[in-house]
Amino acid sequence: MARIMYYDVILKPVITEKSMTQMAERKYTFLVHPEANKQMIKEAVEKMFEGTTVENVRTMNQQGKKRRRGMIVGRTAKTKKAIVQLTEDSKEIEIFAGL
């Protein structure tokens, strides 16, 4: 496994209806590096967004979907999502503030 720095762990936020409703419960969803573990995700969120304290991290791996182009069958890339639960006394994450 290559050395992954904390700024390489979180790729982008996931903006869906479900993730937006979970923000009321202080849960935020991110696409993360496929080789990142829960401790790396927790450290990355706390370093990138100052004033936040992570209570819980849940991860899920998603397999790539099958795609065809003529007779050639392939797959899209695998992805990994993380749902990060913040503690009650931590600050909100600013990137989701205007949504």
KAFEN-V686140 format. One record per pair of residues at least 6 apart in sequence whose C-alpha atoms are under 7 Angstrom apart, sorted by the first residue. I is the first residue (numbers start at 0). J is the second residue. D is the distance in whole Angstrom. If there is no record, write none. Layout:
BEGIN
i:I j:J d:D
i:I j:J d:D
END
This chain:
BEGIN
i:5 j:39 d:7
i:5 j:42 d:7
i:5 j:43 d:5
i:6 j:43 d:7
i:8 j:31 d:5
i:8 j:32 d:5
i:8 j:35 d:6
i:8 j:40 d:6
i:8 j:43 d:7
i:9 j:29 d:7
i:9 j:30 d:6
i:9 j:31 d:5
i:9 j:32 d:6
i:10 j:30 d:5
i:10 j:31 d:5
i:10 j:32 d:7
i:11 j:29 d:6
i:11 j:30 d:5
i:12 j:28 d:6
i:12 j:29 d:4
i:12 j:30 d:6
i:13 j:28 d:5
i:13 j:29 d:5
i:13 j:30 d:6
i:18 j:27 d:7
i:18 j:28 d:6
i:25 j:84 d:6
i:25 j:85 d:6
i:26 j:82 d:6
i:26 j:83 d:5
i:26 j:84 d:4
i:26 j:85 d:6
i:27 j:82 d:6
i:27 j:83 d:5
i:27 j:84 d:7
i:28 j:80 d:7
i:28 j:81 d:6
i:28 j:82 d:4
i:28 j:83 d:6
i:29 j:80 d:6
i:29 j:81 d:5
i:29 j:82 d:7
i:30 j:79 d:6
i:30 j:80 d:5
i:30 j:81 d:6
i:31 j:79 d:6
i:31 j:80 d:6
i:31 j:81 d:7
i:32 j:79 d:7
i:33 j:78 d:6
i:33 j:79 d:5
i:37 j:56 d:6
i:41 j:53 d:6
i:41 j:56 d:7
i:45 j:51 d:6
i:45 j:52 d:6
i:45 j:53 d:7
i:48 j:92 d:6
i:50 j:89 d:6
i:50 j:90 d:5
i:51 j:85 d:7
i:51 j:89 d:5
i:51 j:90 d:5
i:52 j:85 d:6
i:52 j:86 d:6
i:52 j:89 d:5
i:53 j:83 d:7
i:53 j:84 d:6
i:53 j:85 d:5
i:53 j:86 d:6
i:54 j:84 d:6
i:54 j:85 d:5
i:54 j:86 d:5
i:55 j:83 d:6
i:55 j:84 d:5
i:56 j:81 d:7
i:56 j:82 d:6
i:56 j:83 d:5
i:56 j:84 d:6
i:57 j:81 d:6
i:57 j:82 d:5
i:57 j:83 d:7
i:58 j:80 d:6
i:58 j:81 d:4
i:58 j:82 d:6
i:59 j:79 d:6
i:59 j:80 d:5
i:59 j:81 d:6
i:60 j:78 d:6
i:60 j:79 d:5
i:60 j:80 d:7
i:61 j:77 d:6
i:61 j:78 d:5
i:61 j:79 d:6
i:62 j:77 d:5
i:62 j:78 d:7
i:63 j:74 d:5
i:63 j:75 d:5
i:63 j:76 d:5
i:63 j:77 d:5
i:64 j:74 d:5
i:64 j:75 d:5
i:65 j:72 d:7
i:65 j:73 d:6
i:65 j:74 d:5
i:65 j:75 d:7
i:66 j:72 d:6
i:66 j:73 d:5
i:66 j:74 d:6
i:67 j:73 d:6
END
